[in-house]
Amino acid sequence: MGQDQTKQQIEKGLHLYQSNQTEKALQVWMRVLEKSADPAGRFRVLGCLITAHAEMGRYKDMLKFAVVQIDTARELEDPDYLTESYLNLARSNEKLCEFQKTISYCKTCLNMQGTTVSLQLNGQVSLSMGNAFLGLSIFQKALECFEKALRYAHNNDDKMLECRVCCSLGSFYAQIKDYEKALFFPCKAAELVNDYGKGWSLKYRAMSQYHMAVAYRKLGRLADAMDCCEESMKIALQHGDRPLQALCLLCFADIHRSRKDVQTAFPRYDSSMSIMTEIGNRLGLIQVLLGVTKCWMIKKELDKALESIEKAQELAEGLGNKLGLLKLHCLCERIYRTKGQQRELRDHVVKFHECVEEMELYCGMCGESIGEKNSQLQALPCSHFFHLKCLQTNGTRGCPNCRRLSVKPGYV
């Protein structure tokens, strides 16, 4: 298959894919991969296969094609191709929750000396790295990466990237419980979709609606949460987007749990867990198990709650997800307090505080913890964040956290 024929077949596959004929598109692209002698064409078709498998949640296949793409990029001996293939390798590992590998591959991308094409990819690299740091609950570095990605998006007038970064920032602020910002950023993403998204994939609309649903639920606006989640789920079902379906089912379950409707919540958690297991989203599984635990606690079935915690703890330790561990210690503390088991209670109180210290989840001005309840936060240019009211009251001539970190142990 020659260069022109390769191009035609790739376009044919793209047309089928955009018409929701995914399996037919995959067959066309696989034929190109088998028969084409054009390395640049093979590289492009591998990119199509990587994107398609990512959207379907077939992350192991995504990783397999990303590895093949690296070899093709080396054959082409072009730094731009190599940067793009390493980005796809990073994104594959991010989807599989291999966060340390993601960060490593992202750093490789940033160290490459390519042309302007590589520089345009740096925003996507920063976003992927930010998502990995968020998965590891390293909040300052995550925020640093997201802000860098946002700067790249603005400098390159890349509205799609800006939309994706806004959704990640929504998730970031939802985790540290600044629910106003958790809602603001996906609303901004939804605005971008309305203003610029005519030719975009509907996944951008679905993504912004899902993150809005999460924020609305946290704010107790359950009817709004349900509306947004239903719209997101409708698009996810139309496009066979399994990862988003799993997240929407989790959100539906959380909404029902917030209404104390445990019987309706349980089957949604089960369905979400089934898809999360199938696609390999271990971070999502932790969230599902946290929800299931809270349902058992509402029913006062404390031993069943502890069983769910044990499964979630194993996952959180395996991933290095510190926030998940903190939440689990907090739930254990409540359970053992109810059961009157003082030794276990003390053990989890100590571990809870260790997690808070490790993640620096406290305000460097007032000393109170961050992420315990909904509060307005403000980040300084160094990406350390504080209670907004503390910054307004005390002002700052520099970051107190950075000042503490710069004091050498021998001189304290």
N, C-alpha and C positions, 0 to 999 in steps of 0.2 A: 504494500500500500504506500503510494507516494505522498508527498507533502500536501498537495491540493486535495487529494481524496481524504487524507487524514483530517484536514480542516473541515471539510464538508460533513464528515461523519461525527466529528465533535459537536458541530452546530446542530446536526440532526438530533443528537443525544440531548443537548441543552433544550431544544424545542420540546421534546418529549417530556423531559424532566419538569419544565415550567408548566406543561399541560397536565401535571400530576400522574403521568404514566412512568412512574419511577423505575419499575422492573424492566420495562422495554428500554429505557434510557441506559440502565446499567448494562444490558446485553449489548447495546450498540458500542458503548465505551470499552467493554471488555474485549470485543472483536478488534477494535482499534489497537488496544494494548498488545494483543496477540500478533497482529499482522503488520503494524506500521513499522517502517524502517527509519522514520524521522524522529530523532531524539527530542527535539523541541515539542513536537506534537505529542509524543508519549508523556513528556513532562506535564503538558497542559491537561491531557486526559486523566492523568493520575490526580491532578488537582481537582478535577470534576468528581472523580470517584471518592476522594477524601471528603469533600464537602457533602456529597450525597449521603455517605455512610455516617458522617457526623450528625446530620439532621435526622436520620432514621434511628440514631442511638446505637448503631453497630460500631462501637468504639474500637473493638479489637481488630476489625477489618480496616477501620480508618488508620490505625497504627501500622498495620501490615503494608498498606499502600504508601504510607508516609516513608517507611523504611526503603521501599523500592524507589520512591521519588528521589531520595538522597543519592542513591547510586546513579540515577539518570542525571541528576544535577552535576555530579562529579565527572560524568562522561562529557557533559557540555562545557565544563571548565569555565563557568561564568559565576562570579560571586553573587549576582542577583538571584539566579536560580538556586544557588546553595542556601542563601538567606531564607528564601521562601520555603524551601524544603525543611530547613531546621525549625522554622515557625510552625509548619504543619506537624512536625514531630513533637514540638512543645505542646501544641493544642491537643493532639491525640493523648498525650500523657496527662494533660490537665483534665480531660473528660474522664479518663480512667482513675482520677484522683491520685495520680503519682506526682505529688506536688514538688518534691525535691528534684525529680528529673525534669519537670517543666521549667523550673527556675534555672537549672543548669543549661538546658537547650536555649532558653531565652537569652541567657548571658552570652552564649556562643553567637547567636544572631547579632546582638548588639556590638560584639567585638569584631564583626566582619567589616571589611572596608569595601563596600559595594558602591554603586552609583546612586542616583536620585531615586531609583525604584526601591532599593534597599532602605533608603532613608524614609520613604513613604510607608514601608512596612513596620518601622520602629514603633508607631502608635499601637499597632496590633500586638506587637511583641510586649510592649509595656502593659497592655490590657491583660494578656495571658499571664504575665508574671504577677500582676496585681491579684488576679483571681486565685493563683496558686498561694500567694502569701495570705490571702483571706482564708483559704482552705486550711492553712496551718495556724490561723488566728494570730498572725504577726501583723497587727493592725497598722502600725506606723508605716511599715514598708509597703503594705497594700495600698494605703492612701497615697503615698509618694508615687507609686506606679500609676494609679488611676489619674492623678493630677497631671503626670507627665503625658499619659495617653490622651488626655483632654487637650493639652497644649498642642500635641501633634495634630489632633483632629481639627482644631481651630486654624493652625498654621497652613494645613493642606486643604482646608474647607471640605473636610470629609465628614459629611452629616451622618452617614451610616455608622462610622466608628464612634462619633459623638453619642449617637443613640445607644450603642452597646455599652459604652462607658457609663452613661447615665443609669442604665439598668444595674450595672455592677455596683455603682455608688449607692443605689437604692438598697441593694442587698447588704452592703457594708454598713450603712447607717441603721438598717433594721436589726443587724446583729448587735450593735452597741447601744441600741435603744434610743436613738434620736429619731422618733417616728415622723416628725415634721419633715426632716430631710429625706427620710426613707420614702416619703410620699412625693416630695418635691421633685426628686431626680427622675423617677419613672414617668411622672406627669410631663416633665420636660422632654423625655424620650417620646411620649405619645404626641406631643406638639410637633416634634421634628418629623414624625411619621405623617402627621396631617399636612404639614407644610411642604415636605420634600419627597414623601414616600410613594408617589404614584407608580413609579417604575420599580419600586423595591419589592422584595418578597414579603408576603403577608406575615412571615415569621417575626418581623420587627414590630408589627402592631401587636401580635400575640404576646411577644416577650414583654412589651411595656405594660400591657393589660395585666399580665400575671404579677409583675412586681408591684403594680398599683394595688392589686387584690391583697397581696401580703401586707402592705402598709395599712390599708383600710382595716383589715382584720385586727392588726395590732392596736389601731386607734379605737377599736370597738365599733367601727362603722360597718356592721356585718352585712347589711343589705347592699351597700356599695361594693363591698368585697365580693359578694356572690355575683353581682352583675359583671364585674370585671373578669372574674374567674370563668364565668360561663362563656363570655366572648372569647377568651383565650383558648378554652377547651374546644370550642366549636372550630376554630382555625386549626388547632393541633390535630383534631380528628380528620378534618378535610385533607390535610397534608401528610398524614401518617407520621406526625412528629411525636414519636414515642417518649423522648425525654421530657418534652413539655407536658404531655398527657400525664406522666407520673407526677410532675410538680403540681399540676392543677388538681389532681386527685388528692394529693397531700393537703393542698390549700382548702379544698372542699371539706376534708375531714377535720382540719383545724377549725374551720368556721362552725361546723356542727358541734365540735367539742366546746367551743366558746359559748355556744347556746345551751350547753349541758345536755345535748342530745347525743349521748354516748353510743346508743344502739345504731344510729345512722352513721356515726363517725367510723366505727370499727370496720365495716366492709370497705369504706373508701381507703382507709389505711392499708387494708389487706391488698386491694387492687394496686395501690401505689407501690407497696413493697414488692409485689410480684414483678412490676415493670422495672423498678430500680435494680432488683436482683438480676433480671434478664440483661439489662444494658451495662451493669457494673458501676452504677452511681452509688458508691459506698457513703459518700457525704450525705446524699439524699436519704439513704437507709437510716443513718443516725437520727435525722429529723423525724422520720416516720416512727422510729422506736421511742423517741422522746414523747411524741404525741400519744402513742399507745400507752406508755407509762402513765401519763397524766390522766388518760381515760380510766385505767385500772385504779388510780388513786381516787378519782371521783366516785367510783363504785366501791371504794374502801377494800379492794382486793389487793392488799399490800404485797403479798408474796408473789402474785403474778406481775405486779409492777416491778419488783426486784429482778424477776426473770428477764423482763424486757431491758432493764438497766444493764444487766450483765452482758447481754448481746451487744448493746450499743457501746458499752465501755470497751469491749474487745475491738470493735471497728474504729472507735475514736483513737485508741492507743496505736493501732496499726497505721492510721493515717497521720497521726501527729496533730489531730484537731483539738486544740486546747480548750476552745470555747465549749465544744461538746462535752469534754470531760468536766469542765466547771459546772455546767448545767446538771450533769449526772450526779456530781457530788452534792449539789444543792438539793436535788430531789431525794437522794439517799438520806441527807440530813433530816428532811421533813418526815420521811418514813420511819427512821430509827427513833426520832423524837416521839412520834405517835406510839411506836411499839415499846418505848421506854428502855431501849437498849443503849445505855450510856457509852460503853466502850466504842461501839461502831459509830455512834453519833460523833464522838470526839474525833475519831479517825477521819471522818469525812469533812468535819469543820476545818481541820488542819489542812487537808488536801485542797479544799475549796480556796482557802487563803493563799496557798502556794500557787494555785492557778492564777489568781488575781494579780499577785506579785509578778509572776512570769510574763503575763500579757500586758503588764503596766496598765491594768484597767482601774485606775484611780486618778482623780484630779490632782495634779501636782501643786495646786494652790490650796484647796480646802481639805485634801486628804481623803475625801469621801469616794466611794467606789463609783465607777462608770459602768453602765450596762445592767444595773440592778433594777432601775425603773426608768420610765420615759423621761428624758431631760434633754434640753437644747444644748448642743455641743458646738464648739468652735475650734477649728484646727489653726495652728500657727504655721508660718512658712516651712518650718522643719517637719511638719506633719504630726507632731505631738498634739493631742487634742485635750481640751479642758471644758469644764462647765462654762457656758456663755456668761452666766451671771457672775462667775468668779472673775472672768477677764474684764467684764464691765465694771465690777466693783473695785478690783485691785489694779487694773491696767498691767502692762508688762513692758519691761525694757529688754526683753529677751526671754527665751524659754527656760523656766525653772527646771524642767526635766533634763534639758541639754546641759545646763550648768552643773546639775548633780552628776551627770554621766562623765563630764570632763574633769571632775575632781579625782586625782589619782589616789588609790588606796593608801599609799605610804604617807600621804600628807593630810589625811582626815583628822 
